[in-house]
Amino acid sequence: MAESMKGLKRTHRCAELSSVNTGEKVTVMGWVQKNRNKGGIVFVDLRDRSGILQIVFEGEDKAELIEKAAKLRSEFVIAVVGNVEARSGAVNENLATGEIEIRAEELRILSESETPPFPIEENSKTKEELRLKYRYLDLRRPDLQRNLMMRSKVATLTRQFLSEEGFLEIETPVLGKSTPEGARDYLVPSRIHPGSFYGLPQSPQLFKQLLMCSGYDRYFQIAKCFRDEDLRADRQPEFTQIDMELSFVDVDDVIDVNERLLAKLFKEVLDVEVTLPIPRMTWQEAMDRYGSDKPDTRFGMELTDVTDTVKDCEFVVFKGAIENGGTVRGINAKGQGGMPRKKIDKLVDFAKDFGAKGLAYIALQTDGTVKSSFAKFMTEGQMQNLIQAMAGEPGDLLLFAADKNKVVWDVLGNLRLEIAKQMEILNKDEYKFVWVTEFPLLEWSDEQNRFMAMHHPFTMPMEEDLKYIDDDPGRVRAKAYDIVLNGNEIGGGSVRIFQNDIQEKMFEVLGFTKEQAYEQFGFLLDAFKYGVPPHAGLAYGLDRMVMLMAKEDSIRDVMAFPKVKDASCLMTEAPSEVDDKQLEELGLEKCSAE
């Protein structure tokens, strides 16, 4: 039977106590982690969000108390009044409270618990599906609680820092207009306007630009955003952005304030010094060196362009790629020359997943011999020149891809990461930041047979590239920038277009008629007629940033109630069907799941 808390007030969380409190009478409350009955003496580990504390029930005059304590089971919620004492047994160095224990004088059982479907413990081996079904129990685990407390601290520090920098926290609407340029919107039917729908925001982009038009100068928001897209480990249908926009600034101003924000967060949350300024590289340099616009710079294994070195060889794969306007590039996996053939074949299959037709290799043995998949098509001189171009040494494995640039970058960019994982050289304790700048403004979509905005239609082209926008739009670079951490894009932004003629030209290149542009973005374009300041912004994926700070592999481990791969919630069973009356009010018909 549950007892009342009446007359009791918690004095401390469990791990707030230490040897400094020895001799004090305290009241602690929490969940029973473990109960050990040693016959005449009962030890209980009490857990709350701060940590674990040992409670001792002992004494000739405490028979009734000891008997009550002996009945405690895991996850019972209890309150204990007692005195802080030095541990009678050995000190537990694994616990923050390992030097002390509470000698209990009073015990109240506030709530009993059924046996949980899995143990509440760190680094749980329980299947994620079961843990997510009982997420309220899973969230009691100390490692998840630490992650969510870290997330809270990041949000609090961000608010403090941006407020001190003159930013105003302003909320923007969640029910807005659907603008289907980009990922799919989540739609909300309107009861009052039958047949019409709101779109949930993929970002507060348009509203924050309007706030700049309204003179608010510096805005920020920790904003919930929604995208109806396929999920992966670092993606969810609803996610959180640290969103900001600044007026009367250019690229360097946005980068400066954000570098100082990152330095503060990593110092205060992790005690990690971020060396400023953070290195910058252009998109072109990132692709050429790392095969990725989110390069992991914690290790080398950079791409080398060997097109000129092999252009005269007779290897048809290399020749064909070069004749079709492609390139031949390679990576040097240092010390992997002895990799078994079966493992190399697996790498070939891995490369095929990213569009490669195959993968050429040279394995340089430590005894000086050379094993290669294409040696017979090369003269000895050509082979030596290629090995030299790749800085190959005995013991190295050289891997090559030949195709259009996009495919070669994709293949080798992913391959270097896969090999680094296999070599176990990715250190989660190392935090390597890099800014990637000067992205292409546009990318061609074969599916839509038109250019698409690489970021969004309001990104400012680099002024010196505007001359190419009619005849060679693919050549135009954007005033866009991403902040990358350990191979993950954690934030991105751009300088925005604020001149009417450039915005109209952008819509024209994207294939919008004036009418179409006004239909989707008319309220923004109208606002721009009334004096718009130069402005720029950036948004971080809060979930992804905290995931990396917490050294987790999935953003689900830093979110309280995440969805699974099919965008459903195993705990609440959302999404679910609604009754016919609700559908009728919205003017909708129930459709069959088939």
C-alpha positions as a printed NumPy array, in Angstrom:
array([[  0.   ,   0.   ,   0.   ],
       [  1.44 ,   3.383,  -1.018],
       [  2.218,   5.791,   1.795],
       [  1.924,   9.569,   1.901],
       [  4.806,  12.053,   1.739],
       [  3.025,  14.2  ,   4.329],
       [  5.513,  15.804,   6.709],
       [  8.528,  14.889,   4.524],
       [ 10.505,  17.205,   2.273],
       [ 13.406,  15.996,   0.175],
       [ 16.633,  17.688,   1.304],
       [ 19.036,  16.374,  -1.362],
       [ 19.195,  14.367,  -4.556],
       [ 21.148,  11.134,  -4.1  ],
       [ 24.482,  12.14 ,  -5.647],
       [ 24.395,  15.655,  -4.15 ],
       [ 25.595,  14.078,  -0.894],
       [ 29.255,  13.403,  -0.112],
       [ 31.6  ,  12.979,   2.859],
       [ 31.16 ,  16.742,   3.454],
       [ 27.621,  15.908,   4.672],
       [ 28.791,  13.288,   7.218],
       [ 26.757,  13.552,  10.411],
       [ 23.814,  15.363,   8.778],
       [ 20.246,  14.113,   8.952],
       [ 18.83 ,  14.038,   5.399],
       [ 15.731,  12.985,   3.473],
       [ 16.242,  11.344,   0.078],
       [ 13.718,   9.957,  -2.416],
       [ 13.959,   7.857,  -5.54 ],
       [ 13.726,   4.402,  -7.097],
       [ 15.123,   1.143,  -5.684],
       [ 17.912,  -0.02 ,  -7.989],
       [ 18.893,  -3.069,  -5.942],
       [ 18.06 ,  -4.666,  -2.598],
       [ 20.519,  -6.957,  -0.753],
       [ 19.259,  -8.736,   2.384],
       [ 22.239, -10.005,   4.429],
       [ 20.095, -11.317,   7.321],
       [ 19.603,  -8.703,  10.024],
       [ 21.005,  -5.997,   7.731],
       [ 19.544,  -4.753,   4.425],
       [ 21.443,  -2.691,   1.827],
       [ 19.389,  -0.743,  -0.72 ],
       [ 20.815,   1.161,  -3.704],
       [ 18.607,   4.202,  -4.202],
       [ 18.609,   5.875,  -7.642],
       [ 17.443,   9.25 ,  -8.912],
       [ 18.535,  11.343, -11.888],
       [ 21.709,  12.467, -10.075],
       [ 23.07 ,   8.989,  -9.353],
       [ 23.018,   6.122,  -6.814],
       [ 23.276,   6.199,  -3.027],
       [ 23.593,   3.263,  -0.612],
       [ 21.038,   3.057,   2.225],
       [ 21.681,   0.77 ,   5.23 ],
       [ 18.871,  -0.639,   7.378],
       [ 20.432,  -2.075,  10.558],
       [ 20.119,  -2.086,  14.36 ],
       [ 18.626,  -4.138,  17.173],
       [ 15.883,  -1.57 ,  17.723],
       [ 15.048,  -1.402,  13.985],
       [ 13.543,  -4.886,  13.435],
       [ 10.299,  -3.528,  11.982],
       [ 12.174,  -1.107,   9.676],
       [ 14.509,  -3.884,   8.487],
       [ 11.573,  -6.2  ,   7.788],
       [  9.887,  -3.473,   5.729],
       [ 13.129,  -2.764,   3.807],
       [ 13.58 ,  -6.471,   3.036],
       [ 10.324,  -6.389,   1.046],
       [ 11.515,  -3.64 ,  -1.295],
       [ 11.863,  -4.624,  -4.953],
       [ 13.415,  -2.988,  -8.003],
       [ 11.698,   0.252,  -9.105],
       [  9.704,   0.746,  -5.876],
       [  9.583,   4.505,  -5.185],
       [ 10.64 ,   5.244,  -1.603],
       [ 11.492,   8.073,   0.785],
       [ 14.202,   7.559,   3.416],
       [ 15.139,   9.703,   6.417],
       [ 18.537,   8.967,   7.946],
       [ 22.036,  10.094,   8.844],
       [ 24.983,  10.407,   6.48 ],
       [ 27.888,   8.199,   7.612],
       [ 31.225,   7.032,   6.242],
       [ 30.855,   3.633,   4.535],
       [ 31.184,   0.774,   6.958],
       [ 32.487,  -1.49 ,   4.179],
       [ 34.921,  -0.863,   1.334],
       [ 34.694,   2.435,  -0.555],
       [ 33.018,   2.037,  -3.985],
       [ 35.218,   4.071,  -6.328],
       [ 32.757,   3.589,  -9.209],
       [ 30.155,   5.76 ,  -7.454],
       [ 30.237,   9.505,  -6.794],
       [ 28.712,   8.633,  -3.395],
       [ 31.044,   5.657,  -2.865],
       [ 32.55 ,   6.986,   0.389],
       [ 29.233,   7.342,   2.25 ],
       [ 25.964,   5.636,   3.085],
       [ 22.703,   6.656,   4.765],
       [ 21.832,   4.865,   8.008],
       [ 18.046,   4.784,   7.741],
       [ 15.704,   5.857,  10.54 ],
       [ 12.472,   6.036,   8.555],
       [ 11.235,   4.409,   5.346],
       [  8.106,   5.202,   3.387],
       [  7.042,   3.212,   0.324],
       [  5.527,   5.893,  -1.906],
       [  4.745,   3.586,  -4.82 ],
       [  5.164,  -0.104,  -5.62 ],
       [  6.264,  -1.461,  -8.988],
       [  5.598,  -4.538, -11.045],
       [  8.693,  -6.353, -12.322],
       [  9.925,  -4.211, -15.265],
       [ 10.114,  -5.913, -18.697],
       [ 13.889,  -5.267, -18.732],
       [ 16.537,  -4.236, -16.185],
       [ 17.002,  -0.491, -15.662],
       [ 20.758,  -0.306, -16.213],
       [ 23.396,   1.545, -18.2  ],
       [ 24.361,   0.318, -21.686],
       [ 21.269,  -1.888, -21.843],
       [ 21.505,  -4.975, -24.055],
       [ 17.693,  -5.08 , -24.361],
       [ 16.389,  -4.758, -27.947],
       [ 15.616,  -1.161, -28.848],
       [ 12.048,  -2.005, -29.953],
       [ 11.171,  -3.248, -26.442],
       [ 12.884,  -0.301, -24.769],
       [ 11.022,   2.177, -26.995],
       [  7.686,   0.477, -26.246],
       [  8.361,   1.134, -22.549],
       [ 10.235,   4.393, -23.153],
       [  9.174,   5.815, -19.752],
       [ 11.196,   2.967, -18.158],
       [ 14.051,   3.246, -20.651],
       [ 14.362,   6.948, -19.753],
       [ 15.182,   5.961, -16.164],
       [ 18.519,   4.541, -17.343],
       [ 21.402,   6.719, -16.078],
       [ 23.09 ,   6.981, -19.509],
       [ 19.904,   8.275, -21.177],
       [ 19.263,  10.647, -18.269],
       [ 22.79 ,  12.06 , -18.653],
       [ 22.143,  12.585, -22.38 ],
       [ 18.896,  14.486, -21.788],
       [ 20.478,  16.569, -19.036],
       [ 23.306,  17.409, -21.457],
       [ 20.734,  18.414, -24.073],
       [ 19.022,  20.673, -21.533],
       [ 22.355,  22.275, -20.652],
       [ 23.179,  22.909, -24.335],
       [ 19.789,  24.609, -24.826],
       [ 20.161,  26.73 , -21.671],
       [ 23.723,  27.852, -22.528],
       [ 22.66 ,  28.654, -26.108],
       [ 19.838,  30.873, -24.835],
       [ 22.189,  32.652, -22.435],
       [ 24.912,  33.212, -25.035],
       [ 22.627,  34.45 , -27.822],
       [ 20.695,  36.721, -25.447],
       [ 23.98 ,  38.302, -24.329],
       [ 24.89 ,  38.777, -28.031],
       [ 21.74 ,  40.85 , -28.59 ],
       [ 19.507,  38.153, -30.084],
       [ 15.775,  38.158, -29.33 ],
       [ 13.981,  34.83 , -28.818],
       [ 10.842,  34.966, -30.973],
       [  8.488,  32.066, -31.718],
       [  7.217,  31.5  , -35.255],
       [  4.046,  29.589, -36.254],
       [  3.816,  25.807, -36.399],
       [  0.695,  25.953, -38.6  ],
       [  1.874,  27.6  , -41.803],
       [  1.628,  27.444, -45.596],
       [  2.829,  24.325, -47.387],
       [  5.856,  25.082, -49.599],
       [  6.754,  21.76 , -51.214],
       [ 10.186,  22.871, -52.53 ],
       [ 12.523,  20.367, -50.81 ],
       [ 11.447,  17.521, -48.503],
       [  7.782,  16.523, -48.143],
       [  5.649,  18.583, -45.77 ],
       [  3.474,  17.138, -43.053],
       [ -0.029,  18.432, -43.785],
       [ -2.76 ,  19.361, -41.292],
       [ -6.332,  19.577, -42.651],
       [ -8.346,  22.656, -41.732],
       [-11.879,  22.133, -40.342],
       [-12.884,  25.763, -40.918],
       [-11.526,  25.844, -44.497],
       [-12.579,  22.481, -45.979],
       [-10.15 ,  21.15 , -48.569],
       [ -7.35 ,  23.44 , -47.346],
       [ -4.274,  22.35 , -45.399],
       [ -1.604,  23.831, -43.191],
       [  1.985,  22.664, -43.648],
       [  4.077,  21.973, -40.545],
       [  7.363,  23.905, -40.822],
       [ 10.465,  22.195, -42.218],
       [ 12.257,  25.23 , -40.797],
       [ 11.245,  28.762, -39.75 ],
       [ 13.071,  30.112, -42.849],
       [ 10.444,  32.451, -44.311],
       [  9.258,  33.791, -40.973],
       [ 12.761,  34.584, -39.75 ],
       [ 13.457,  36.491, -42.951],
       [ 10.218,  38.428, -42.387],
       [ 11.419,  39.252, -38.857],
       [ 14.53 ,  40.818, -40.418],
       [ 12.21 ,  42.87 , -42.662],
       [ 10.394,  43.902, -39.475],
       [ 13.569,  45.307, -37.951],
       [ 14.24 ,  42.779, -35.181],
       [ 17.903,  42.681, -36.202],
       [ 18.935,  39.468, -34.411],
       [ 16.489,  36.6  , -33.874],
       [ 16.859,  33.095, -32.479],
       [ 14.554,  30.218, -31.616],
       [ 14.919,  26.638, -30.441],
       [ 12.351,  25.441, -32.943],
       [ 10.537,  22.169, -33.549],
       [ 10.595,  21.27 , -37.266],
       [  8.991,  18.502, -39.322],
       [  9.957,  16.621, -42.485],
       [  8.075,  13.711, -44.001],
       [ 11.114,  11.843, -45.3  ],
       [ 12.704,   8.423, -44.975],
       [ 14.501,   7.987, -41.676],
       [ 18.023,   6.925, -40.71 ],
       [ 20.128,   6.933, -37.52 ],
       [ 20.529,  10.717, -37.424],
       [ 17.127,  11.703, -38.82 ],
       [ 13.606,  11.932, -37.319],
       [ 10.238,  13.16 , -38.672],
       [ 10.228,  15.847, -35.975],
       [ 13.475,  17.4  , -34.866],
       [ 14.785,  20.517, -33.153],
       [ 16.787,  23.382, -34.642],
       [ 18.761,  26.119, -32.971],
       [ 17.7  ,  28.722, -35.515],
       [ 19.052,  32.241, -35.954],
       [ 19.014,  35.186, -38.375],
       [ 21.04 ,  38.416, -38.338],
       [ 20.666,  41.728, -40.207],
       [ 23.389,  43.967, -41.691],
       [ 25.939,  41.115, -41.774],
       [ 27.97 ,  39.047, -44.219],
       [ 29.49 ,  35.542, -44.058],
       [ 32.304,  36.396, -41.619],
       [ 29.929,  37.963, -39.078],
       [ 27.726,  34.851, -38.926],
       [ 30.759,  32.562, -38.675],
       [ 32.309,  34.681, -35.897],
       [ 29.287,  34.588, -33.55 ],
       [ 28.776,  30.872, -34.165],
       [ 32.394,  29.952, -33.54 ],
       [ 32.188,  31.681, -30.162],
       [ 28.903,  29.887, -29.407],
       [ 30.436,  26.489, -30.219],
       [ 33.536,  27.256, -28.147],
       [ 31.32 ,  28.126, -25.155],
       [ 29.129,  25.016, -25.493],
       [ 32.007,  22.567, -25.825],
       [ 34.003,  24.165, -23.009],
       [ 31.136,  24.355, -20.513],
       [ 29.466,  21.038, -21.367],
       [ 32.474,  18.811, -22.169],
       [ 35.478,  20.851, -20.982],
       [ 36.784,  20.644, -24.569],
       [ 38.712,  23.621, -25.968],
       [ 37.654,  24.515, -29.52 ],
       [ 40.571,  26.251, -31.226],
       [ 39.4  ,  29.398, -33.005],
       [ 39.193,  30.306, -35.786],
       [ 37.762,  26.993, -37.019],
       [ 39.412,  25.968, -40.325],
       [ 37.496,  26.694, -43.521],
       [ 37.543,  24.917, -46.864],
       [ 35.526,  25.48 , -50.003],
       [ 33.001,  22.903, -51.18 ],
       [ 35.269,  22.136, -54.152],
       [ 38.267,  21.497, -51.901],
       [ 36.194,  19.283, -49.575],
       [ 34.965,  17.167, -52.498],
       [ 38.419,  16.896, -54.082],
       [ 40.176,  15.98 , -50.829],
       [ 37.528,  13.977, -48.975],
       [ 34.837,  13.069, -51.528],
       [ 32.258,  14.644, -49.225],
       [ 30.81 ,  18.07 , -48.409],
       [ 30.838,  16.993, -44.754],
       [ 34.438,  15.816, -44.435],
       [ 35.684,  13.866, -41.433],
       [ 39.092,  15.451, -40.852],
       [ 40.069,  13.289, -37.858],
       [ 42.162,  11.111, -40.197],
       [ 43.937,  11.391, -43.538],
       [ 43.348,   8.884, -46.359],
       [ 42.545,  11.827, -48.639],
       [ 41.564,  11.385, -52.275],
       [ 44.272,  11.795, -54.931],
       [ 43.401,  12.676, -58.531],
       [ 45.553,  10.403, -60.731],
       [ 43.716,  11.09 , -64.021],
       [ 46.831,  12.564, -65.681],
       [ 49.052,   9.769, -64.347],
       [ 46.948,   6.964, -65.921],
       [ 45.625,   8.736, -69.027],
       [ 47.925,   6.769, -71.386],
       [ 47.481,   3.312, -69.843],
       [ 45.548,   0.493, -71.535],
       [ 43.232,  -0.299, -68.603],
       [ 39.807,   0.066, -70.242],
       [ 38.038,   1.102, -66.989],
       [ 40.367,   4.079, -66.546],
       [ 40.405,   4.93 , -70.265],
       [ 36.611,   4.781, -70.606],
       [ 36.01 ,   7.02 , -67.601],
       [ 38.473,   9.659, -68.845],
       [ 37.034,   9.587, -72.391],
       [ 33.536,  10.192, -70.913],
       [ 34.719,  13.316, -69.106],
       [ 35.231,  11.58 , -65.761],
       [ 38.246,  11.184, -63.521],
       [ 40.315,   8.483, -61.85 ],
       [ 41.002,   9.004, -58.15 ],
       [ 42.381,   6.866, -55.377],
       [ 42.878,   6.564, -51.617],
       [ 45.829,   5.085, -49.757],
       [ 44.822,   2.861, -46.826],
       [ 48.139,   2.927, -44.974],
       [ 49.249,  -0.413, -43.563],
       [ 46.363,  -2.367, -45.127],
       [ 48.358,  -4.014, -47.964],
       [ 48.021,  -7.428, -46.313],
       [ 44.204,  -7.276, -46.369],
       [ 42.836, -10.702, -47.403],
       [ 41.262, -10.937, -50.868],
       [ 37.833, -11.754, -49.34 ],
       [ 37.905,  -8.491, -47.394],
       [ 38.917,  -6.532, -50.509],
       [ 35.994,  -8.147, -52.381],
       [ 33.672,  -6.922, -49.614],
       [ 35.012,  -3.398, -50.13 ],
       [ 34.274,  -3.771, -53.862],
       [ 30.657,  -4.721, -53.022],
       [ 30.478,  -1.766, -50.612],
       [ 31.676,   0.585, -53.394],
       [ 28.99 ,  -0.765, -55.746],
       [ 26.304,   0.38 , -53.276],
       [ 27.436,   3.96 , -54.021],
       [ 27.341,   3.656, -57.798],
       [ 30.754,   2.167, -58.603],
       [ 30.918,  -0.408, -61.385],
       [ 33.912,  -1.868, -59.574],
       [ 37.017,  -0.966, -57.597],
       [ 40.601,  -1.267, -58.805],
       [ 43.335,  -1.96 , -56.248],
       [ 47.053,  -2.277, -55.725],
       [ 48.193,  -4.154, -52.6  ],
       [ 51.812,  -3.326, -51.804],
       [ 53.252,  -6.233, -49.831],
       [ 55.813,  -5.684, -47.078],
       [ 58.288,  -7.877, -49.015],
       [ 58.185,  -5.45 , -51.947],
       [ 55.911,  -7.501, -54.228],
       [ 52.834,  -5.926, -55.802],
       [ 49.386,  -7.521, -56.111],
       [ 46.983,  -5.681, -58.364],
       [ 43.665,  -6.217, -60.122],
       [ 44.845,  -4.379, -63.241],
       [ 48.673,  -4.714, -63.389],
       [ 48.547,  -6.575, -66.718],
       [ 47.124,  -3.458, -68.426],
       [ 49.983,  -1.231, -67.206],
       [ 53.651,  -1.047, -68.105],
       [ 56.04 ,  -1.349, -65.173],
       [ 56.849,   2.354, -65.504],
       [ 53.167,   3.338, -65.471],
       [ 52.582,   1.189, -62.381],
       [ 55.525,   2.754, -60.544],
       [ 54.369,   6.26 , -61.495],
       [ 50.893,   5.483, -60.149],
       [ 52.246,   4.092, -56.873],
       [ 54.464,   7.164, -56.527],
       [ 51.53 ,   9.531, -57.24 ],
       [ 49.64 ,   7.8  , -54.41 ],
       [ 52.657,   8.027, -52.025],
       [ 52.442,   4.23 , -51.785],
       [ 54.867,   2.374, -49.527],
       [ 55.277,  -1.344, -48.749],
       [ 52.319,  -2.429, -46.608],
       [ 49.815,   0.033, -48.18 ],
       [ 46.546,  -0.726, -49.997],
       [ 45.715,   1.622, -52.882],
       [ 42.082,   1.712, -54.031],
       [ 40.827,   3.45 , -57.192],
       [ 37.466,   4.53 , -58.618],
       [ 36.95 ,   5.738, -62.195],
       [ 33.725,   7.396, -63.338],
       [ 31.978,  10.784, -63.453],
       [ 33.204,  13.019, -60.607],
       [ 29.982,  12.722, -58.616],
       [ 30.215,   8.911, -58.524],
       [ 33.955,   8.859, -57.785],
       [ 33.553,  11.316, -54.898],
       [ 30.622,   9.362, -53.479],
       [ 32.395,   6.005, -53.719],
       [ 35.771,   7.049, -52.299],
       [ 34.262,   9.439, -49.75 ],
       [ 32.231,   6.593, -48.248],
       [ 34.99 ,   4.033, -48.706],
       [ 37.524,   6.045, -46.668],
       [ 35.002,   6.22 , -43.809],
       [ 34.276,   2.476, -44.015],
       [ 37.986,   1.595, -43.932],
       [ 38.573,   4.024, -41.042],
       [ 35.801,   2.221, -39.106],
       [ 37.367,  -1.157, -39.868],
       [ 40.787,   0.158, -38.776],
       [ 39.14 ,   1.588, -35.613],
       [ 40.841,   4.962, -36.03 ],
       [ 37.707,   7.107, -35.501],
       [ 38.196,   8.603, -32.049],
       [ 34.913,   9.818, -30.49 ],
       [ 36.896,  11.807, -27.906],
       [ 38.31 ,  13.991, -30.696],
       [ 36.206,  16.88 , -32.006],
       [ 37.341,  18.186, -35.413],
       [ 35.341,  21.121, -36.755],
       [ 35.523,  22.57 , -40.251],
       [ 33.482,  25.184, -42.115],
       [ 32.592,  24.207, -45.687],
       [ 31.919,  27.315, -47.796],
       [ 31.102,  28.362, -51.381],
       [ 28.653,  25.567, -52.173],
       [ 27.231,  25.38 , -55.693],
       [ 24.108,  27.547, -55.787],
       [ 22.21 ,  24.98 , -57.881],
       [ 22.252,  21.265, -58.623],
       [ 20.728,  19.565, -61.648],
       [ 17.836,  17.153, -61.06 ],
       [ 17.475,  14.487, -63.767],
       [ 14.14 ,  13.531, -62.206],
       [ 12.664,  17.038, -62.604],
       [ 14.798,  17.987, -65.601],
       [ 15.681,  21.349, -64.083],
       [ 18.074,  23.028, -61.694],
       [ 17.142,  22.852, -58.012],
       [ 18.399,  25.113, -55.228],
       [ 21.099,  23.23 , -53.327],
       [ 19.978,  24.949, -50.108],
       [ 16.821,  26.996, -50.786],
       [ 15.655,  29.62 , -53.329],
       [ 16.652,  32.574, -51.093],
       [ 20.396,  31.861, -50.992],
       [ 22.581,  34.692, -52.277],
       [ 24.899,  33.867, -55.203],
       [ 28.502,  35.039, -54.915],
       [ 28.515,  38.46 , -56.579],
       [ 31.448,  37.637, -58.897],
       [ 29.542,  34.566, -60.249],
       [ 26.306,  36.371, -61.156],
       [ 27.603,  36.82 , -64.718],
       [ 27.288,  33.026, -65.257],
       [ 23.69 ,  32.675, -64.074],
       [ 22.087,  32.723, -67.549],
       [ 24.592,  30.771, -69.632],
       [ 26.235,  28.446, -67.082],
       [ 24.088,  28.347, -63.911],
       [ 25.839,  25.219, -62.59 ],
       [ 29.029,  27.273, -62.244],
       [ 27.509,  29.793, -59.818],
       [ 28.677,  29.481, -56.218],
       [ 26.504,  30.385, -53.239],
       [ 27.245,  32.449, -50.15 ],
       [ 26.394,  29.334, -48.174],
       [ 28.279,  27.681, -45.325],
       [ 27.966,  24.462, -43.309],
       [ 29.594,  23.723, -39.973],
       [ 30.834,  20.121, -39.942],
       [ 31.928,  18.075, -36.922],
       [ 33.63 ,  14.683, -37.316],
       [ 32.037,  14.075, -40.708],
       [ 28.547,  15.237, -39.674],
       [ 26.897,  18.455, -40.824],
       [ 25.634,  19.921, -37.54 ],
       [ 24.532,  23.276, -38.939],
       [ 24.207,  25.258, -42.109],
       [ 23.116,  28.595, -43.436],
       [ 23.653,  31.304, -45.985],
       [ 23.535,  34.971, -46.808],
       [ 20.04 ,  35.646, -48.188],
       [ 19.01 ,  37.416, -51.372],
       [ 17.62 ,  40.85 , -50.517],
       [ 17.627,  42.49 , -53.98 ],
       [ 14.44 ,  42.019, -55.986],
       [ 16.132,  41.571, -59.377],
       [ 18.409,  38.781, -58.095],
       [ 15.488,  36.998, -56.419],
       [ 13.448,  37.143, -59.646],
       [ 16.412,  35.788, -61.601],
       [ 16.792,  32.944, -59.089],
       [ 13.143,  31.939, -59.483],
       [ 13.533,  32.105, -63.258],
       [ 16.558,  29.751, -63.196],
       [ 14.629,  27.351, -60.931],
       [ 11.843,  27.221, -63.519],
       [  9.242,  29.215, -61.56 ],
       [  6.996,  31.606, -63.44 ],
       [  6.36 ,  34.928, -61.687],
       [  2.854,  33.663, -60.878],
       [  4.153,  30.421, -59.356],
       [  6.725,  32.29 , -57.269],
       [  4.007,  34.603, -55.943],
       [  1.639,  31.722, -55.287],
       [  4.185,  30.071, -52.969],
       [  6.178,  32.973, -51.557],
       [  4.084,  36.071, -52.299],
       [  3.97 ,  37.274, -48.691],
       [  7.785,  37.297, -48.516],
       [  8.217,  38.943, -51.925],
       [  5.66 ,  41.605, -50.993],
       [  7.486,  42.29 , -47.727],
       [ 10.705,  42.804, -49.689],
       [  9.071,  45.802, -51.464],
       [  9.089,  47.792, -48.22 ],
       [ 12.776,  48.042, -47.371],
       [ 14.645,  44.841, -46.568],
       [ 18.044,  44.821, -44.852],
       [ 20.91 ,  42.585, -45.975],
       [ 20.568,  39.486, -43.779],
       [ 21.993,  36.023, -43.202],
       [ 21.398,  33.109, -40.879],
       [ 22.239,  29.633, -39.727],
       [ 20.471,  26.704, -38.07 ],
       [ 21.923,  23.794, -36.097],
       [ 20.399,  20.355, -35.75 ],
       [ 20.275,  20.29 , -31.944],
       [ 19.618,  16.536, -31.833],
       [ 22.606,  15.723, -34.052],
       [ 24.945,  18.072, -32.188],
       [ 24.055,  16.579, -28.802],
       [ 24.358,  13.054, -30.26 ],
       [ 27.993,  13.797, -31.158],
       [ 28.699,  15.519, -27.834],
       [ 27.277,  12.492, -25.986],
       [ 29.256,  10.084, -28.248],
       [ 26.112,   8.248, -29.277],
       [ 25.463,   6.618, -32.67 ],
       [ 21.773,   7.523, -32.942],
       [ 19.812,  10.71 , -32.273],
       [ 17.143,   8.507, -30.671],
       [ 19.484,   8.294, -27.666],
       [ 19.354,  12.065, -27.079],
       [ 15.605,  12.565, -27.645],
       [ 13.019,  11.847, -24.964],
       [ 10.33 ,  10.224, -27.116],
       [ 11.671,   9.403, -30.601],
       [  9.971,   7.648, -33.506],
       [ 11.261,   4.479, -35.176],
       [ 12.213,   3.922, -38.804],
       [  8.665,   3.96 , -40.162],
       [  7.967,   7.261, -38.304],
       [  5.742,   5.535, -35.733],
       [  5.88 ,   5.732, -31.927],
       [  5.988,   2.249, -30.383],
       [  4.889,   3.575, -26.984],
       [  1.766,   5.587, -27.935],
       [  1.143,   3.689, -31.196],
       [  0.978,   6.944, -33.159],
       [  0.011,   7.48 , -35.923],
       [ -3.392,   5.923, -35.326],
       [ -6.769,   5.924, -37.022],
       [ -9.314,   8.513, -35.935],
       [-13.051,   8.067, -35.746],
       [-15.371,   8.819, -38.652],
       [-16.901,  11.856, -36.93 ],
       [-13.526,  13.642, -36.829],
       [-12.916,  12.85 , -40.506],
       [-16.374,  14.077, -41.416],
       [-15.744,  17.417, -39.656],
       [-12.577,  17.802, -41.743],
       [-14.279,  16.833, -45.005],
       [-12.032,  13.774, -45.348],
       [-12.847,  10.201, -46.272],
       [-11.305,   7.136, -44.672],
       [ -9.09 ,   5.376, -47.179],
       [ -8.153,   1.726, -47.053],
       [ -4.618,   0.881, -45.867],
       [ -4.164,  -1.172, -49.023]])
